[in-house]
């Protein structure tokens, strides 16, 4: 994401058409807005057009086309902001043809009646496969694809989860007038263990549920089985532990909680967590291995 941000800083001031690839919920519209905010078009309009299930007539209306006295369609007003075509792969053949007519040629200079907006498109599909199958116009693909960027799914960048969770908790606490919340160590571990098929959108919805319910363990119950629930479902052993063994088990559990809480506070920065716990970095790595926290989850 840091690489994408650096690319955004480079291309935002230009008028280059951008095509965003990514799974559902990876933040394609948010990234398009980011490009708009970084450009000199910030004070102008950002239009988002959802291409799914639009008829050719509805798509023409979204574009702002009007029929002329010669029976042709032309743009009523050419904007100078940003237009975002969400799920552009869902456009039918007629709408693809109309959009191709509305876009400037490769030199980027709009003819009278064409779009002057910065064009950003997004899709969850493989447009190259759609082109080979005849579902998407080749010339339209190359017109909207001067720069193509892939937004990675959340499961490929789990190191971002603590920061994102904190951001969404703060956001929804402010919106709902709730006191600021922080995830418990167990809830954070569940966040890191989850595969997030709905990506950032699912993460935000879960954070909102935490704020509404005010109880993170209840709110994240749908993400998987927590450590507490796992132990609760295991068969109860009938033999009696010695007091010394019980003491050692309780000590290990308390140590685990302290480590996870320190990692959560430091956004899973292991060196900072080791400093807070007043142990060496190597000791922390050893303890993480002991309590079953994979090293990849804290990288």
HUHUGI-V606620 format. One record per pair of residues at least 24 apart in sequence whose C-alpha atoms are under 8 Angstrom apart, sorted by the first residue. I is the first residue (numbers start at 1). GAP is how many residues later the second one is. D is the distance in whole Angstrom. If there is no record, write none. Layout:
i->I gap->GAP d->D
i->I gap->GAP d->D
This chain:
i->1 gap->150 d->8
i->4 gap->145 d->8
i->8 gap->26 d->8
i->8 gap->27 d->6
i->8 gap->30 d->8
i->9 gap->26 d->8
i->9 gap->29 d->7
i->11 gap->24 d->8
i->12 gap->24 d->7
i->12 gap->26 d->6
i->12 gap->27 d->5
i->13 gap->25 d->7
i->13 gap->26 d->5
i->13 gap->27 d->6
i->14 gap->25 d->8
i->15 gap->93 d->8
i->15 gap->103 d->6
i->15 gap->104 d->8
i->16 gap->92 d->8
i->16 gap->102 d->7
i->16 gap->103 d->8
i->16 gap->130 d->6
i->16 gap->131 d->7
i->17 gap->101 d->7
i->17 gap->102 d->5
i->17 gap->103 d->6
i->17 gap->104 d->8
i->17 gap->126 d->8
i->17 gap->127 d->5
i->17 gap->128 d->6
i->17 gap->129 d->5
i->17 gap->130 d->7
i->18 gap->101 d->7
i->18 gap->102 d->5
i->18 gap->103 d->6
i->18 gap->126 d->6
i->18 gap->127 d->6
i->18 gap->128 d->6
i->18 gap->129 d->5
i->18 gap->130 d->6
i->18 gap->131 d->8
i->19 gap->101 d->6
i->19 gap->102 d->5
i->19 gap->103 d->6
i->19 gap->104 d->8
i->19 gap->125 d->6
i->19 gap->126 d->5
i->19 gap->127 d->8
i->19 gap->128 d->6
i->19 gap->129 d->5
i->19 gap->130 d->6
i->20 gap->100 d->8
i->20 gap->101 d->6
i->20 gap->102 d->5
i->20 gap->103 d->6
i->20 gap->128 d->6
i->20 gap->129 d->5
i->20 gap->130 d->6
i->20 gap->131 d->7
i->21 gap->101 d->6
i->21 gap->102 d->5
i->21 gap->103 d->6
i->21 gap->104 d->8
i->21 gap->127 d->7
i->21 gap->128 d->6
i->21 gap->129 d->5
i->21 gap->130 d->6
i->22 gap->100 d->8
i->22 gap->101 d->7
i->22 gap->102 d->5
i->22 gap->128 d->6
i->22 gap->129 d->5
i->22 gap->130 d->7
i->22 gap->131 d->7
i->23 gap->101 d->5
i->23 gap->128 d->8
i->23 gap->129 d->8
i->23 gap->130 d->7
i->23 gap->176 d->8
i->24 gap->100 d->7
i->24 gap->174 d->6
i->24 gap->175 d->7
i->25 gap->173 d->6
i->25 gap->174 d->5
i->25 gap->175 d->5
i->25 gap->176 d->5
i->25 gap->177 d->7
i->26 gap->125 d->6
i->26 gap->126 d->7
i->26 gap->127 d->6
i->26 gap->128 d->7
i->26 gap->172 d->8
i->26 gap->173 d->5
i->26 gap->174 d->6
i->26 gap->175 d->7
i->27 gap->124 d->8
i->27 gap->173 d->7
i->27 gap->174 d->8
i->28 gap->94 d->7
i->28 gap->123 d->7
i->29 gap->55 d->8
i->29 gap->57 d->8
i->29 gap->93 d->8
i->32 gap->52 d->7
i->32 gap->88 d->7
i->36 gap->46 d->7
i->41 gap->39 d->7
i->41 gap->40 d->5
i->41 gap->41 d->7
i->42 gap->39 d->8
i->44 gap->36 d->7
i->44 gap->37 d->5
i->44 gap->38 d->8
i->45 gap->34 d->8
i->45 gap->35 d->8
i->45 gap->36 d->5
i->45 gap->37 d->6
i->46 gap->35 d->6
i->46 gap->36 d->5
i->46 gap->37 d->6
i->46 gap->38 d->8
i->47 gap->34 d->8
i->47 gap->35 d->6
i->47 gap->36 d->5
i->47 gap->37 d->6
i->48 gap->35 d->6
i->48 gap->36 d->5
i->48 gap->37 d->6
i->48 gap->38 d->7
i->49 gap->34 d->7
i->49 gap->35 d->6
i->49 gap->36 d->5
i->49 gap->37 d->6
i->50 gap->35 d->6
i->50 gap->36 d->5
i->50 gap->37 d->7
i->50 gap->38 d->8
i->51 gap->34 d->6
i->51 gap->35 d->6
i->51 gap->36 d->6
i->51 gap->37 d->6
i->51 gap->38 d->8
i->51 gap->39 d->6
i->51 gap->40 d->6
i->52 gap->34 d->8
i->52 gap->35 d->6
i->52 gap->36 d->8
i->52 gap->38 d->5
i->52 gap->39 d->7
i->53 gap->37 d->7
i->53 gap->38 d->8
i->54 gap->37 d->7
i->55 gap->37 d->8
i->55 gap->40 d->8
i->56 gap->36 d->8
i->56 gap->38 d->6
i->56 gap->39 d->5
i->59 gap->36 d->7
i->60 gap->35 d->8
i->60 gap->38 d->8
i->74 gap->39 d->6
i->74 gap->40 d->8
i->75 gap->27 d->8
i->75 gap->38 d->5
i->75 gap->39 d->7
i->75 gap->40 d->8
i->76 gap->37 d->8
i->77 gap->36 d->8
i->78 gap->35 d->7
i->78 gap->36 d->7
i->78 gap->37 d->6
i->78 gap->38 d->6
i->78 gap->39 d->7
i->79 gap->36 d->7
i->79 gap->37 d->6
i->79 gap->38 d->5
i->80 gap->36 d->5
i->80 gap->37 d->5
i->80 gap->38 d->7
i->81 gap->35 d->8
i->81 gap->36 d->5
i->81 gap->37 d->6
i->82 gap->35 d->5
i->82 gap->36 d->4
i->82 gap->37 d->6
i->82 gap->38 d->7
i->83 gap->34 d->6
i->83 gap->35 d->6
i->83 gap->36 d->5
i->83 gap->37 d->6
i->84 gap->35 d->6
i->84 gap->36 d->5
i->84 gap->37 d->6
i->84 gap->38 d->8
i->85 gap->34 d->8
i->85 gap->35 d->6
i->85 gap->36 d->5
i->85 gap->37 d->6
i->86 gap->35 d->6
i->86 gap->36 d->5
i->86 gap->37 d->7
i->87 gap->34 d->7
i->87 gap->35 d->5
i->87 gap->36 d->4
i->87 gap->37 d->7
i->88 gap->33 d->6
i->88 gap->34 d->6
i->88 gap->35 d->6
i->89 gap->34 d->6
i->89 gap->36 d->7
i->89 gap->38 d->7
i->89 gap->47 d->7
i->93 gap->42 d->8
i->93 gap->43 d->8
i->93 gap->44 d->8
i->96 gap->40 d->8
i->96 gap->41 d->7
i->96 gap->44 d->7
i->99 gap->41 d->8
i->100 gap->39 d->8
i->100 gap->40 d->6
i->100 gap->43 d->8
i->103 gap->40 d->8
i->105 gap->38 d->7
i->106 gap->37 d->7
i->119 gap->25 d->7
i->120 gap->24 d->7
i->153 gap->46 d->6
i->154 gap->41 d->8
i->154 gap->42 d->6
i->154 gap->45 d->5
i->154 gap->46 d->7
i->155 gap->40 d->5
i->155 gap->41 d->6
i->155 gap->44 d->8
i->158 gap->34 d->6
i->158 gap->139 d->7
i->159 gap->109 d->8
i->159 gap->138 d->7
i->159 gap->139 d->7
i->159 gap->140 d->7
i->161 gap->30 d->7
i->161 gap->31 d->7
i->162 gap->26 d->7
i->162 gap->102 d->7
i->162 gap->105 d->6
i->162 gap->106 d->7
i->163 gap->104 d->7
i->165 gap->38 d->7
i->165 gap->39 d->7
i->165 gap->42 d->6
i->168 gap->36 d->6
i->168 gap->39 d->6
i->168 gap->40 d->7
i->169 gap->38 d->6
i->169 gap->39 d->7
i->169 gap->41 d->8
i->169 gap->42 d->7
i->172 gap->35 d->8
i->172 gap->36 d->6
i->172 gap->39 d->7
i->173 gap->38 d->6
i->178 gap->33 d->7
i->181 gap->30 d->7
i->183 gap->33 d->6
i->183 gap->81 d->8
i->184 gap->32 d->7
i->184 gap->77 d->7
i->184 gap->80 d->8
i->185 gap->72 d->7
i->185 gap->75 d->5
i->185 gap->76 d->5
i->185 gap->79 d->6
i->186 gap->31 d->8
i->186 gap->40 d->7
i->186 gap->41 d->8
i->186 gap->71 d->8
i->186 gap->74 d->8
i->187 gap->29 d->6
i->187 gap->30 d->6
i->187 gap->33 d->7
i->187 gap->39 d->8
i->188 gap->76 d->7
i->189 gap->71 d->8
i->190 gap->30 d->8
i->190 gap->33 d->7
i->190 gap->34 d->7
i->190 gap->36 d->7
i->191 gap->32 d->8
i->192 gap->105 d->7
i->194 gap->29 d->6
i->194 gap->30 d->7
i->256 gap->35 d->6
i->268 gap->30 d->6
i->268 gap->31 d->8
i->269 gap->29 d->7
i->269 gap->30 d->8
i->270 gap->28 d->7
i->270 gap->29 d->8
